[in-house]
Amino acid sequence: KAFRVVADPYVSSEAGTGIVHQAPAFGEDDHRVCLAEGIVSRDGSGMLCPVDMNGCFTNEVPDFAGQHVKQADKGIRDRLRDSGHLVFN
């Protein structure tokens, strides 16, 4: 499955919604949680990094390929809202 819900003490509703995405290629806590949940392996298996050296999405994210990750924020937020998957705006 493409999506999983996992829990970790570093996420709480006291500092926001209590919901975060995991990006194991970009964050220490994210990497630790994904390792513990078997989403990625220590050898790098399962590690996705659909962002190039310029900070733009690669073809692994076809709807936003070539866009800088921060410039894509509005389009991603709109897509989540329009599909009924936006939790907090």
N, C-alpha and C positions, 0 to 999 in steps of 0.2 A: 504494500500500500504506500501511497505517496505521502500521506499525512498521518502523524501519530501525536497523541497527547501524552506528555510526560510531565513529571513534577520535580521540583528541586527547591530547597529552602532559599536560594538566592532570588527567587521570584515571589513577590507578595503583592497583595492588593493595597497595601499601605503606601506603596510608591508608584501606583498606577492601576491598571486594570487587573493585574495578576496574571496576564497572558503575554508571552513573548514568543517570538520565533527563535529558532536555533540556527546559527550559522557557524558550524564547527571550524570552518576554514578561517574565520575572522575573530573569534572570541574565545578567551581562555575558559570561561564558565561554559559556553556553548560546547566547546570541544570536550570538556570533562563530562558533561551530561550526556552527550551523544556517545561517547565511549562507554559510559556506564550502562546505557540503554541498548548497546549493541547496534547502534545506527551506523557508526563508523568503527574502523579497526585501527589499532596502533600502527599497522603497516600502511595506512592511508586508504585501504579499501572502503568504498562507500562515500569517500570524501568528494563532494561536488564543489566546484568553484566556477560558477558561470559568469565570472567577472574578469575582464582582461587587465593588463598592467596599467591601463589608462582609467580604470574605474568604470568601464562601460560593460553592459551586459553582452555576453557572447551569443552565438546562435542556439545555445542550449535554452535560452529564454527568447523564443522567436518573436513574441509580441513586442518585446522591448529591446531586441538586439541592436547594438550600436548606440543606444542611449546611455548617458552617464547615469549611474544608479540614483543619484539625487534628483536629476531631471525627470526620471521615470516615476518618482514618488506619486505625483498627482494621478498619472495614468493607472498606476497600480491600485491606488486608493479608490479611484472611480470604478475600476473593474470589480474590486471587492464589494463596494457599495451596491453597484448595479446587479451583482449576482446574489446579493443577500448574505454575503460572508463577512462583511465588515463588522467587527466587534466594537470598536471604539474609534471615534474620529476626533 
